[in-house]
Amino acid sequence: MKSSSDGDTRLPDPAPGTGELTIGALAARFGLATHVLRHWEAMGLLQPAGRVSGRRRYVQDHVVRVAIIVRGKAAGLSLEQLREMLDAPDRAARRTVLARQYEELGVRIAEAQASQRMIEHAMACEAEDFTQCPAFRQLVAAVAGSNRTPLG
């Protein structure tokens, strides 16, 4: 029987003071299903500290690692990118990976901000059809990489 945070029986946390967590307890801390942690294990992102009676046990370092994975995924990083960063052999290699990811994140943030400006304008626009608004079309032109107003 496997422990699970999505309905199956869950093992109680190990004895207080051991610092160990079950897979269900670790998953619950982040609102994840236990199969997600098993998938990350299969991908080489997470390895239990050990097993007790065949059941995975995790320690505080795993909490940190899961937090990094969760935040990295929220930032748009792939599991492969996260594995590359976490498994970098030294500080210099890790900084190189992080610099590349930082640049990619900056591009995604700029794109999201451009989308946000378009939505803000559409919500506040007094035109009957905001898609015909000259100011909105300027925003579209900026997103399209042109200084001309498209189709107008």
N, CA and C atoms as an extended XYZ file, in Angstrom:
456
Properties=species:S:1:pos:R:3:atomname:S:1:resname:S:1:resid:I:1 pbc="F F F"
N         0.849       -1.174        0.000 N   MET     1
C         0.000        0.000        0.000 CA  MET     1
C         0.889        1.230        0.000 C   MET     1
N         0.633        2.148       -0.931 N   LYS     2
C         1.411        3.377       -1.028 CA  LYS     2
C         0.705        4.478       -0.265 C   LYS     2
N         1.492        5.358        0.328 N   SER     3
C         0.892        6.518        0.967 CA  SER     3
C         0.532        7.518       -0.106 C   SER     3
N        -0.439        8.363        0.181 N   SER     4
C        -0.895        9.313       -0.824 CA  SER     4
C        -1.527       10.504       -0.159 C   SER     4
N        -1.387       11.662       -0.805 N   SER     5
C        -2.062       12.854       -0.299 CA  SER     5
C        -3.366       13.072       -1.038 C   SER     5
N        -3.754       12.097       -1.886 N   ASP     6
C        -4.977       12.292       -2.638 CA  ASP     6
C        -5.995       11.192       -2.374 C   ASP     6
N        -6.170       10.814       -1.120 N   GLY     7
C        -7.266        9.964       -0.761 CA  GLY     7
C        -6.893        8.630       -0.154 C   GLY     7
N        -5.757        8.035       -0.507 N   ASP     8
C        -5.386        6.754        0.062 CA  ASP     8
C        -4.996        6.941        1.520 C   ASP     8
N        -4.736        5.830        2.193 N   THR     9
C        -4.310        5.945        3.581 CA  THR     9
C        -2.945        6.594        3.628 C   THR     9
N        -2.741        7.396        4.613 N   ARG    10
C        -1.487        8.123        4.755 CA  ARG    10
C        -0.812        7.655        6.037 C   ARG    10
N         0.469        7.389        5.946 N   LEU    11
C         1.214        7.029        7.137 CA  LEU    11
C         1.330        8.233        8.052 C   LEU    11
N         1.301        8.017        9.342 N   PRO    12
C         1.578        9.152       10.234 CA  PRO    12
C         3.029        9.557       10.078 C   PRO    12
N         3.313       10.800       10.400 N   ASP    13
C         4.705       11.231       10.362 CA  ASP    13
C         5.504       10.399       11.351 C   ASP    13
N         6.772       10.170       11.043 N   PRO    14
C         7.619        9.422       11.973 CA  PRO    14
C         7.669       10.101       13.333 C   PRO    14
N         8.266        9.424       14.266 N   ALA    15
C         8.329        9.928       15.636 CA  ALA    15
C         8.873       11.342       15.685 C   ALA    15
N         8.310       12.181       16.535 N   PRO    16
C         8.810       13.551       16.672 CA  PRO    16
C        10.308       13.539       16.970 C   PRO    16
N        10.986       14.503       16.400 N   GLY    17
C        12.410       14.638       16.640 CA  GLY    17
C        13.273       13.933       15.608 C   GLY    17
N        12.673       13.067       14.771 N   THR    18
C        13.488       12.382       13.763 CA  THR    18
C        13.763       13.294       12.586 C   THR    18
N        12.885       14.271       12.352 N   GLY    19
C        13.063       15.170       11.229 CA  GLY    19
C        12.698       14.551        9.900 C   GLY    19
N        12.165       13.350        9.920 N   GLU    20
C        11.795       12.681        8.690 CA  GLU    20
C        10.317       12.872        8.381 C   GLU    20
N        10.018       12.884        7.079 N   LEU    21
C         8.639       13.008        6.616 CA  LEU    21
C         8.306       11.832        5.707 C   LEU    21
N         7.055       11.440        5.711 N   THR    22
C         6.589       10.467        4.733 CA  THR    22
C         6.365       11.187        3.419 C   THR    22
N         6.168       10.434        2.361 N   ILE    23
C         5.883       11.053        1.067 CA  ILE    23
C         4.585       11.850        1.133 C   ILE    23
N         3.607       11.341        1.867 N   GLY    24
C         2.339       12.056        2.008 CA  GLY    24
C         2.492       13.375        2.741 C   GLY    24
N         3.304       13.367        3.798 N   ALA    25
C         3.520       14.596        4.567 CA  ALA    25
C         4.288       15.625        3.749 C   ALA    25
N         5.294       15.181        3.005 N   LEU    26
C         6.060       16.109        2.171 CA  LEU    26
C         5.169       16.688        1.075 C   LEU    26
N         4.414       15.852        0.423 N   ALA    27
C         3.509       16.328       -0.631 CA  ALA    27
C         2.497       17.305       -0.072 C   ALA    27
N         1.937       17.005        1.096 N   ALA    28
C         0.918       17.867        1.703 CA  ALA    28
C         1.458       19.256        2.020 C   ALA    28
N         2.712       19.363        2.385 N   ARG    29
C         3.307       20.677        2.685 CA  ARG    29
C         3.225       21.637        1.501 C   ARG    29
N         3.187       21.073        0.293 N   PHE    30
C         3.181       21.896       -0.910 CA  PHE    30
C         1.884       21.770       -1.701 C   PHE    30
N         0.908       21.062       -1.151 N   GLY    31
C        -0.354       20.893       -1.849 CA  GLY    31
C        -0.224       20.036       -3.098 C   GLY    31
N         0.704       19.095       -3.076 N   LEU    32
C         0.950       18.230       -4.228 CA  LEU    32
C         0.368       16.845       -3.985 C   LEU    32
N         0.099       16.137       -5.052 N   ALA    33
C        -0.253       14.731       -4.960 CA  ALA    33
C         1.045       13.937       -4.846 C   ALA    33
N         0.991       12.818       -4.173 N   THR    34
C         2.207       12.037       -3.982 CA  THR    34
C         2.769       11.513       -5.301 C   THR    34
N         1.907       11.298       -6.296 N   HIS    35
C         2.420       10.802       -7.577 CA  HIS    35
C         3.351       11.820       -8.240 C   HIS    35
N         3.186       13.105       -7.905 N   VAL    36
C         4.086       14.139       -8.439 CA  VAL    36
C         5.496       13.922       -7.898 C   VAL    36
N         5.600       13.669       -6.602 N   LEU    37
C         6.923       13.418       -6.017 CA  LEU    37
C         7.526       12.137       -6.574 C   LEU    37
N         6.707       11.130       -6.813 N   ARG    38
C         7.223        9.890       -7.419 CA  ARG    38
C         7.729       10.155       -8.840 C   ARG    38
N         7.004       11.012       -9.582 N   HIS    39
C         7.442       11.369      -10.936 CA  HIS    39
C         8.773       12.114      -10.875 C   HIS    39
N         8.890       13.060       -9.956 N   TRP    40
C        10.143       13.792       -9.820 CA  TRP    40
C        11.280       12.847       -9.451 C   TRP    40
N        10.981       11.830       -8.660 N   GLU    41
C        11.990       10.831       -8.331 CA  GLU    41
C        12.414       10.087       -9.599 C   GLU    41
N        11.448        9.697      -10.413 N   ALA    42
C        11.748        8.992      -11.666 CA  ALA    42
C        12.558        9.879      -12.619 C   ALA    42
N        12.351       11.202      -12.562 N   MET    43
C        13.067       12.150      -13.414 CA  MET    43
C        14.461       12.487      -12.867 C   MET    43
N        14.782       11.984      -11.682 N   GLY    44
C        16.093       12.240      -11.095 CA  GLY    44
C        16.181       13.549      -10.337 C   GLY    44
N        15.043       14.148      -10.022 N   LEU    45
C        15.031       15.422       -9.297 CA  LEU    45
C        15.004       15.249       -7.784 C   LEU    45
N        14.556       14.115       -7.319 N   LEU    46
C        14.317       13.926       -5.889 CA  LEU    46
C        14.627       12.478       -5.541 C   LEU    46
N        15.376       12.276       -4.486 N   GLN    47
C        15.648       10.927       -3.997 CA  GLN    47
C        15.374       10.905       -2.499 C   GLN    47
N        14.605        9.937       -2.029 N   PRO    48
C        14.348        9.877       -0.588 CA  PRO    48
C        15.640        9.680        0.193 C   PRO    48
N        15.633       10.124        1.429 N   ALA    49
C        16.803        9.950        2.288 CA  ALA    49
C        17.002        8.471        2.590 C   ALA    49
N        15.921        7.750        2.591 N   GLY    50
C        15.976        6.317        2.878 CA  GLY    50
C        14.575        5.755        2.885 C   GLY    50
N        14.501        4.534        3.313 N   ARG    51
C        13.201        3.866        3.395 CA  ARG    51
C        13.108        3.166        4.749 C   ARG    51
N        11.918        3.187        5.280 N   VAL    52
C        11.622        2.459        6.506 CA  VAL    52
C        10.478        1.531        6.156 C   VAL    52
N        10.708        0.249        6.289 N   SER    53
C         9.722       -0.767        5.896 CA  SER    53
C         9.290       -0.555        4.447 C   SER    53
N        10.229       -0.164        3.601 N   GLY    54
C         9.952        0.022        2.178 CA  GLY    54
C         9.298        1.344        1.819 C   GLY    54
N         9.047        2.174        2.802 N   ARG    55
C         8.368        3.451        2.542 CA  ARG    55
C         9.365        4.603        2.573 C   ARG    55
N         9.196        5.490        1.608 N   ARG    56
C        10.107        6.625        1.454 CA  ARG    56
C        10.086        7.521        2.693 C   ARG    56
N        11.274        8.057        3.014 N   ARG    57
C        11.407        9.036        4.086 CA  ARG    57
C        12.203       10.211        3.545 C   ARG    57
N        11.790       11.398        3.934 N   TYR    58
C        12.410       12.629        3.467 CA  TYR    58
C        12.820       13.471        4.671 C   TYR    58
N        13.844       14.315        4.454 N   VAL    59
C        14.353       15.193        5.512 CA  VAL    59
C        14.233       16.648        5.054 C   VAL    59
N        14.700       17.574        5.878 N   GLN    60
C        14.563       19.006        5.598 CA  GLN    60
C        15.184       19.405        4.262 C   GLN    60
N        16.286       18.795        3.875 N   ASP    61
C        16.889       19.112        2.574 CA  ASP    61
C        15.908       18.836        1.439 C   ASP    61
N        15.064       17.842        1.595 N   HIS    62
C        14.065       17.536        0.569 CA  HIS    62
C        12.979       18.610        0.526 C   HIS    62
N        12.639       19.159        1.681 N   VAL    63
C        11.661       20.254        1.720 CA  VAL    63
C        12.204       21.432        0.910 C   VAL    63
N        13.480       21.744        1.095 N   VAL    64
C        14.123       22.836        0.352 CA  VAL    64
C        14.113       22.524       -1.143 C   VAL    64
N        14.477       21.310       -1.494 N   ARG    65
C        14.546       20.921       -2.909 CA  ARG    65
C        13.171       20.979       -3.560 C   ARG    65
N        12.136       20.493       -2.876 N   VAL    66
C        10.776       20.546       -3.431 CA  VAL    66
C        10.344       21.999       -3.590 C   VAL    66
N        10.676       22.860       -2.627 N   ALA    67
C        10.327       24.282       -2.745 CA  ALA    67
C        10.992       24.894       -3.981 C   ALA    67
N        12.241       24.547       -4.240 N   ILE    68
C        12.945       25.056       -5.422 CA  ILE    68
C        12.252       24.571       -6.689 C   ILE    68
N        11.870       23.311       -6.716 N   ILE    69
C        11.207       22.751       -7.899 CA  ILE    69
C         9.853       23.418       -8.111 C   ILE    69
N         9.073       23.560       -7.057 N   VAL    70
C         7.747       24.182       -7.163 CA  VAL    70
C         7.869       25.618       -7.671 C   VAL    70
N         8.766       26.408       -7.077 N   ARG    71
C         8.925       27.806       -7.501 CA  ARG    71
C         9.504       27.882       -8.917 C   ARG    71
N        10.424       26.996       -9.234 N   GLY    72
C        10.990       26.979      -10.581 CA  GLY    72
C         9.935       26.671      -11.626 C   GLY    72
N         9.086       25.697      -11.344 N   LYS    73
C         8.002       25.374      -12.274 CA  LYS    73
C         7.045       26.554      -12.400 C   LYS    73
N         6.762       27.229      -11.293 N   ALA    74
C         5.879       28.400      -11.341 CA  ALA    74
C         6.486       29.508      -12.193 C   ALA    74
N         7.805       29.551      -12.253 N   ALA    75
C         8.502       30.550      -13.068 CA  ALA    75
C         8.622       30.109      -14.524 C   ALA    75
N         8.128       28.910      -14.824 N   GLY    76
C         8.135       28.441      -16.199 CA  GLY    76
C         9.303       27.544      -16.570 C   GLY    76
N        10.101       27.151      -15.598 N   LEU    77
C        11.226       26.270      -15.898 CA  LEU    77
C        10.728       24.839      -16.074 C   LEU    77
N        11.361       24.131      -16.970 N   SER    78
C        11.010       22.734      -17.183 CA  SER    78
C        11.697       21.868      -16.126 C   SER    78
N        11.220       20.648      -15.991 N   LEU    79
C        11.874       19.722      -15.063 CA  LEU    79
C        13.317       19.469      -15.482 C   LEU    79
N        13.565       19.433      -16.790 N   GLU    80
C        14.923       19.232      -17.278 CA  GLU    80
C        15.826       20.396      -16.893 C   GLU    80
N        15.307       21.629      -17.021 N   GLN    81
C        16.092       22.802      -16.629 CA  GLN    81
C        16.378       22.783      -15.131 C   GLN    81
N        15.381       22.403      -14.352 N   LEU    82
C        15.566       22.344      -12.900 CA  LEU    82
C        16.591       21.279      -12.529 C   LEU    82
N        16.521       20.142      -13.173 N   ARG    83
C        17.496       19.075      -12.900 CA  ARG    83
C        18.910       19.549      -13.260 C   ARG    83
N        19.028       20.235      -14.414 N   GLU    84
C        20.329       20.746      -14.831 CA  GLU    84
C        20.891       21.703      -13.788 C   GLU    84
N        20.039       22.575      -13.251 N   MET    85
C        20.483       23.535      -12.244 CA  MET    85
C        20.860       22.824      -10.945 C   MET    85
N        19.984       21.936      -10.481 N   LEU    86
C        20.212       21.278       -9.195 CA  LEU    86
C        21.383       20.296       -9.238 C   LEU    86
N        21.651       19.743      -10.406 N   ASP    87
C        22.727       18.761      -10.530 CA  ASP    87
C        24.026       19.352      -11.076 C   ASP    87
N        24.083       20.666      -11.240 N   ALA    88
C        25.309       21.295      -11.749 CA  ALA    88
C        26.471       20.882      -10.844 C   ALA    88
N        27.611       20.564      -11.441 N   PRO    89
C        28.718       20.013      -10.660 CA  PRO    89
C        29.408       21.001       -9.714 C   PRO    89
N        29.289       22.301      -10.013 N   ASP    90
C        29.949       23.282       -9.160 CA  ASP    90
C        29.240       24.629       -9.284 C   ASP    90
N        29.715       25.569       -8.491 N   ARG    91
C        29.087       26.892       -8.453 CA  ARG    91
C        29.119       27.584       -9.812 C   ARG    91
N        30.230       27.512      -10.521 N   ALA    92
C        30.353       28.180      -11.820 CA  ALA    92
C        29.351       27.605      -12.817 C   ALA    92
N        29.237       26.294      -12.861 N   ALA    93
C        28.284       25.659      -13.777 CA  ALA    93
C        26.848       26.028      -13.405 C   ALA    93
N        26.563       26.051      -12.111 N   ARG    94
C        25.221       26.412      -11.644 CA  ARG    94
C        24.898       27.863      -12.005 C   ARG    94
N        25.871       28.746      -11.848 N   ARG    95
C        25.648       30.157      -12.190 CA  ARG    95
C        25.400       30.326      -13.687 C   ARG    95
N        26.078       29.548      -14.509 N   THR    96
C        25.858       29.603      -15.957 CA  THR    96
C        24.437       29.178      -16.293 C   THR    96
N        23.998       28.080      -15.700 N   VAL    97
C        22.623       27.603      -15.919 CA  VAL    97
C        21.628       28.640      -15.415 C   VAL    97
N        21.868       29.167      -14.231 N   LEU    98
C        20.956       30.156      -13.654 CA  LEU    98
C        20.911       31.437      -14.485 C   LEU    98
N        22.033       31.871      -15.001 N   ALA    99
C        22.059       33.091      -15.819 CA  ALA    99
C        21.198       32.914      -17.067 C   ALA    99
N        21.304       31.757      -17.697 N   ARG   100
C        20.491       31.476      -18.882 CA  ARG   100
C        19.002       31.444      -18.511 C   ARG   100
N        18.670       30.794      -17.403 N   GLN   101
C        17.282       30.721      -16.964 CA  GLN   101
C        16.759       32.100      -16.558 C   GLN   101
N        17.606       32.904      -15.947 N   TYR   102
C        17.226       34.255      -15.543 CA  TYR   102
C        16.872       35.096      -16.770 C   TYR   102
N        17.679       34.979      -17.809 N   GLU   103
C        17.411       35.718      -19.045 CA  GLU   103
C        16.089       35.273      -19.672 C   GLU   103
N        15.855       33.970      -19.726 N   GLU   104
C        14.598       33.448      -20.275 CA  GLU   104
C        13.405       33.927      -19.450 C   GLU   104
N        13.557       33.944      -18.139 N   LEU   105
C        12.488       34.410      -17.265 CA  LEU   105
C        12.205       35.890      -17.512 C   LEU   105
N        13.250       36.687      -17.723 N   GLY   106
C        13.072       38.101      -18.024 CA  GLY   106
C        12.248       38.310      -19.282 C   GLY   106
N        12.494       37.490      -20.302 N   VAL   107
C        11.721       37.574      -21.544 CA  VAL   107
C        10.258       37.233      -21.269 C   VAL   107
N        10.027       36.160      -20.516 N   ARG   108
C         8.634       35.765      -20.206 CA  ARG   108
C         7.921       36.831      -19.384 C   ARG   108
N         8.635       37.448      -18.453 N   ILE   109
C         8.035       38.511      -17.637 CA  ILE   109
C         7.659       39.699      -18.519 C   ILE   109
N         8.544       40.089      -19.427 N   ALA   110
C         8.256       41.206      -20.333 CA  ALA   110
C         7.038       40.891      -21.195 C   ALA   110
N         6.941       39.651      -21.673 N   GLU   111
C         5.783       39.257      -22.472 CA  GLU   111
C         4.505       39.301      -21.640 C   GLU   111
N         4.578       38.837      -20.412 N   ALA   112
C         3.406       38.869      -19.535 CA  ALA   112
C         3.000       40.311      -19.226 C   ALA   112
N         3.967       41.182      -19.040 N   GLN   113
C         3.662       42.588      -18.775 CA  GLN   113
C         3.006       43.241      -19.989 C   GLN   113
N         3.458       42.910      -21.200 N   ALA   114
C         2.829       43.443      -22.408 CA  ALA   114
C         1.388       42.962      -22.504 C   ALA   114
N         1.166       41.698      -22.178 N   SER   115
C        -0.202       41.167      -22.177 CA  SER   115
C        -1.047       41.874      -21.123 C   SER   115
N        -0.465       42.130      -19.985 N   GLN   116
C        -1.189       42.817      -18.914 CA  GLN   116
C        -1.577       44.236      -19.347 C   GLN   116
N        -0.672       44.934      -20.032 N   ARG   117
C        -0.993       46.283      -20.512 CA  ARG   117
C        -2.151       46.248      -21.507 C   ARG   117
N        -2.159       45.240      -22.378 N   MET   118
C        -3.256       45.123      -23.344 CA  MET   118
C        -4.585       44.868      -22.625 C   MET   118
N        -4.571       44.011      -21.631 N   ILE   119
C        -5.788       43.715      -20.872 CA  ILE   119
C        -6.250       44.947      -20.105 C   ILE   119
N        -5.310       45.648      -19.462 N   GLU   120
C        -5.660       46.868      -18.725 CA  GLU   120
C        -6.324       47.884      -19.650 C   GLU   120
N        -5.739       48.046      -20.854 N   HIS   121
C        -6.315       49.000      -21.788 CA  HIS   121
C        -7.708       48.550      -22.225 C   HIS   121
N        -7.860       47.280      -22.542 N   ALA   122
C        -9.154       46.765      -22.987 CA  ALA   122
C       -10.222       46.956      -21.912 C   ALA   122
N        -9.856       46.790      -20.637 N   MET   123
C       -10.832       46.962      -19.553 CA  MET   123
C       -11.228       48.424      -19.378 C   MET   123
N       -10.288       49.332      -19.594 N   ALA   124
C       -10.556       50.753      -19.362 CA  ALA   124
C       -11.002       51.492      -20.615 C   ALA   124
N       -10.883       50.869      -21.774 N   CYS   125
C       -11.142       51.544      -23.041 CA  CYS   125
C       -12.610       51.976      -23.155 C   CYS   125
N       -12.798       53.210      -23.605 N   GLU   126
C       -14.150       53.763      -23.782 CA  GLU   126
C       -14.738       53.434      -25.148 C   GLU   126
N       -13.929       52.881      -26.046 N   ALA   127
C       -14.420       52.551      -27.387 CA  ALA   127
C       -15.448       51.431      -27.306 C   ALA   127
N       -16.388       51.463      -28.231 N   GLU   128
C       -17.399       50.396      -28.300 CA  GLU   128
C       -16.727       49.043      -28.509 C   GLU   128
N       -15.732       48.999      -29.393 N   ASP   129
C       -14.974       47.786      -29.667 CA  ASP   129
C       -13.509       48.116      -29.462 C   ASP   129
N       -12.957       47.671      -28.336 N   PHE   130
C       -11.576       48.036      -28.003 CA  PHE   130
C       -10.588       47.592      -29.072 C   PHE   130
N       -10.915       46.572      -29.864 N   THR   131
C        -9.980       46.111      -30.892 CA  THR   131
C        -9.820       47.128      -32.014 C   THR   131
N       -10.756       48.090      -32.098 N   GLN   132
C       -10.674       49.143      -33.108 CA  GLN   132
C       -10.039       50.416      -32.571 C   GLN   132
N        -9.753       50.462      -31.291 N   CYS   133
C        -9.179       51.631      -30.630 CA  CYS   133
C        -7.744       51.857      -31.117 C   CYS   133
N        -7.407       53.078      -31.568 N   PRO   134
C        -6.041       53.364      -32.028 CA  PRO   134
C        -4.976       53.092      -30.965 C   PRO   134
N        -5.264       53.423      -29.721 N   ALA   135
C        -4.283       53.181      -28.649 CA  ALA   135
C        -4.066       51.683      -28.440 C   ALA   135
N        -5.136       50.902      -28.507 N   PHE   136
C        -5.004       49.460      -28.374 CA  PHE   136
C        -4.199       48.895      -29.545 C   PHE   136
N        -4.455       49.415      -30.720 N   ARG   137
C        -3.715       48.946      -31.901 CA  ARG   137
C        -2.226       49.277      -31.790 C   ARG   137
N        -1.894       50.368      -31.118 N   GLN   138
C        -0.480       50.670      -30.875 CA  GLN   138
C         0.148       49.614      -29.955 C   GLN   138
N        -0.608       49.194      -28.957 N   LEU   139
C        -0.121       48.129      -28.080 CA  LEU   139
C         0.085       46.836      -28.872 C   LEU   139
N        -0.849       46.536      -29.759 N   VAL   140
C        -0.734       45.348      -30.601 CA  VAL   140
C         0.501       45.464      -31.485 C   VAL   140
N         0.724       46.632      -32.048 N   ALA   141
C         1.894       46.839      -32.916 CA  ALA   141
C         3.184       46.608      -32.140 C   ALA   141
N         3.218       47.051      -30.892 N   ALA   142
C         4.415       46.853      -30.078 CA  ALA   142
C         4.650       45.363      -29.825 C   ALA   142
N         3.576       44.635      -29.568 N   VAL   143
C         3.698       43.197      -29.332 CA  VAL   143
C         4.113       42.488      -30.604 C   VAL   143
N         3.601       42.959      -31.734 N   ALA   144
C         3.916       42.343      -33.025 CA  ALA   144
C         5.311       42.729      -33.511 C   ALA   144
N         5.991       43.628      -32.807 N   GLY   145
C         7.354       44.003      -33.172 CA  GLY   145
C         7.411       45.040      -34.291 C   GLY   145
N         6.358       45.831      -34.406 N   SER   146
C         6.301       46.815      -35.463 CA  SER   146
C         6.006       48.181      -34.868 C   SER   146
N         6.483       49.231      -35.520 N   ASN   147
C         6.158       50.586      -35.085 CA  ASN   147
C         4.939       51.120      -35.808 C   ASN   147
N         4.427       50.364      -36.759 N   ARG   148
C         3.238       50.784      -37.513 CA  ARG   148
C         1.987       50.247      -36.841 C   ARG   148
N         0.913       50.955      -36.987 N   THR   149
C        -0.375       50.462      -36.513 CA  THR   149
C        -0.841       49.397      -37.497 C   THR   149
N        -1.046       48.159      -37.030 N   PRO   150
C        -1.439       47.107      -37.959 CA  PRO   150
C        -2.833       47.354      -38.537 C   PRO   150
N        -2.966       47.136      -39.815 N   LEU   151
C        -4.250       47.207      -40.514 CA  LEU   151
C        -4.906       48.553      -40.370 C   LEU   151
N        -4.213       49.541      -40.012 N   GLY   152
C        -4.919       50.793      -39.801 CA  GLY   152
C        -4.061       51.934      -40.008 C   GLY   152
